C-alpha cells in the first residue's frame, strides 16, 4: 500500500463539503492506519463544540477531548470536524451528545481503546462533565491527562 492509496475513496477531503444538517446525516470517514501495530494515542480537541438544549432550544457549549488508540483505522479529521459541527443545530442533552460521539467513533474505527471527555459549560448555573471510555487503556501506551481544568466560575 502506498501512502497515496490510503486516501482513495475519501469524499470530503480536498473538496467543498457542507455542514451536515444533523449527526445522522454526517459521513464519518476513515483511512488505513499506516502505523498499525504501533501503540500510540491520537487526540482531537474541540474547544468550541456546540449543540442545542432539546427542551429550550438554547445553545450549549462544551470543550471536547477525544483520545483513541487506533487499530487498523484512523478517522479522517475533516469528516470528524463536519460530524462535530453537525451537532450545532441538534437538540440533545449533554450526556447523549458526548456518548453518541464516542459510540459512533468506536463503531467506525474499532479502536484498541477510546475515551471522550465532554467538559460542558454551565447551564442553569451548573456545569456538567461527561466521561466515557471503552475500558482500561492498554499497557505500554502513554495516555496523557486531558488537561481540562474543572469549571471554577469566577473563583
N, C-alpha and C positions, 0 to 999 in steps of 0.2 A: 504494500500500500504506500503510495507516495503521499507527501504532505498535501498535495492538491486534491487527492482522492477523498480525503475526509470531509471536504466541503461540498462535495457533489450532493445534489438533492435539497440543499437549503433553499427555502423560498423567500426569506425575508432579508437576509444579509446581503448588502450591496444593492438593494432595491428599495424603492419607496414602499413603505408599509404603514397603513393607517392604524391608529389605536383601535383595538377591538372594542366592540360595544359592551362586552361583559366577559368575565373569565371563561365561561363555557365556550365562547367563540374564539378565544385566544388559541393560537397554534404555538405550542412549545416545540422547539426543535432540538435535536441532539446530534453530536458528531462523535465518531470513534475516539476514544482516549489514546493518544499516541504514546502515553507513558503507562499503559495498562501493566499491572503487575508491580508498580511502584506505589507505596503508600504515601499519600500526600493529601493535604486539605485544600479545598477550594472554598473561598469565602466571597460572598456577594453581600454588599451593604446597600440598603435602600433607605437613606435617612429622611426622605420626603415622601414616604408611602401614604396614599390617601384612599379612603373608601367612604361610604355613607352609612350613617345610622339607619337601620332598616325601619325604624319607627318614626323618627323625626325628619329624616332626610338631611340632617345636618352633617357637615363633613367631619370625618375623624382622621387623625394624623398619627403615624407611627414611624419609628425607626426600626427597620427590619434588618436582622443579620442572619444569613443563611450560610451554614457550613456543611460541606459534604466531602466524604472520601469516595472518589469515583472507583468504579469497577471498569467496565468496558465503554462507558459513555460519559461525555461532558455535555452540559446544557449549553446551547448556543446563546450568548449573552444578549444579543439584540432581541431574540424571541422572549427571553426572560424579562427584559425591560418592558416589552409590549404587554406581556402577560400581567406583570405587576401593575402597569398603567391601566389595564382593563378594569381594575377594581375601583377606579376613580369615580365612576357613576354606578357602582354596585352596592346595594344595601345588604349588609351582613354585620353581625356582631363581631367584635374583635377576635374572640376565640375561633369563630368559624373561618374568618379570613386567614388567620395565622395557620391553623391546622390544615385547611384546604390547600394552601400553597405548598406546604410540606408534602402532603399526600400526593398531590399532582406531580411534584418533582420525583418522589420515590417511585411512582408508577412509571414515569418516563425513563428514569436513569438506572433504576435498580442498583443504587449505590451500596458500597460496603456499610456506610453509615451516613446519617443526615440529622442535622438539628437546625431548628429555627428559633430565634428569639424575637418576639414581637413586643417592642417597647412602646406602648401606646401612650400618647399624651392625654392629660386629664379630660374626662368628660364628666360633667356634673361635679367637678372638684376632686375626682378620684382617678388616678392613672391605673390602667390595667395592663399588666405584663403577662404575656402568654408564651409558654415554652413547650416545645415538642421535640423529641428525638426518637430515633428508631431503635435505640438500645445503647449499650456501652460502646464507646469508641474503641476500635482495635488498638492493641498494644503496639508500641513502637512508632506511632504517628503522633507528631506534635500537634496538639489541638489547643491553640491559644484561647484565652478568655475572650469573650465577645467585646469587652471594653466599653460597654454602655453603662454609665453610672445610673443608679436608681434615681427616680424623679425626686427632686428636692424642693421644687417650688421656688419660693423667694428666699429660702434659708441658705 
